[in-house]
Amino acid sequence: MPIIINLDVQLAKKKMSVTDFAAAIDITPANVSVLKNGRAKAVRFTTLDAICRVLDCQPGDILEWVPDDHPAAADGAGLEAGAGA
């Protein structure tokens, strides 16, 4: 059950760099990259809250569920249960 993270879209809308975004939500640029590239295993609610607050968006604006048989699921991008940012 992959979850796709559409963080790039929201960052582009706000014209915000990864470095500025990372500083604003108090995580490292490397962890922002993990989120953007769909390699995160999980996202803490506090991190999700900070993302939504800084980008002035709803969780559904950056998180998208796709069924296992959807072509995007084959990419391996997204979140799965486990440790994370």
N, C-alpha and C positions, 0 to 999 in steps of 0.2 A: 504494500500500500504506500506508494511513493507520494511524498509531499514535495512539490516544486516551490522553490523560493525565488520570487520575482523581485529581488532587492534592487537589481540594476535599473529597472524601470522607475522605481520610486526615487532612487538617487539621481537619475537623469532629470526627472521632473523638478527636483529641488536644486539641480545644478550643484550637487555637493560631491566633493572628492571623498575617496575612501579614507584618506587620512583625517579629514575634518569630521567625517561621520564617526570614525572610530573614537576620536577624542570626545565627541559629543555624547556617545553612549557608553564611554568608559570601558572599551575593550580594545585589544590590539588590532592594528591593521591586518595582521595575519589571520586573526579570528574572523574579521569581516570578510576576508577572502574565502575562508572556509565556508561561511554562510552563502556568499555570492555564488560559489562554484558548486553548491549542493553537496558538499562533503560532510556537513554537520550531521551528527547522529541525533542531536536533540537541541532544543533552545529553551533556556530557562524563561519562566514567565517574566522575571525582572528584566531580562534582556529584551524580550518581546515588547514589554511595556516601554522601555527606553527607545527602541526602534520606532514604535508607533508615535511616541511623543515627539521625537526629533523630526520624523518625516511627516508628521501630522496626517497619519493614515490609520486605517483599521487593519487588524491582523489579516483579514481576507484580501486586502490589497497586495500583500506580499507573499501569502501562503496559498497554494493551490493544490488540492488533492486530485490525483489522477488514478484511475483504476490500473491494476497490474497489467492488463492487456493493452493499455494505451501506448502509442509509440514513445511518448516522453518517458514512460516508466523504464524503457529499455536503456535509457541513457545512464541509469544509476544515479541520477541527480535527485537530491531531496533529503528528507529527514527520515530517520528510522529511530526506533526506541534505543536508548542507550545514553551515554555521557555526552555532554556537548557544551556549547558556548554559553 
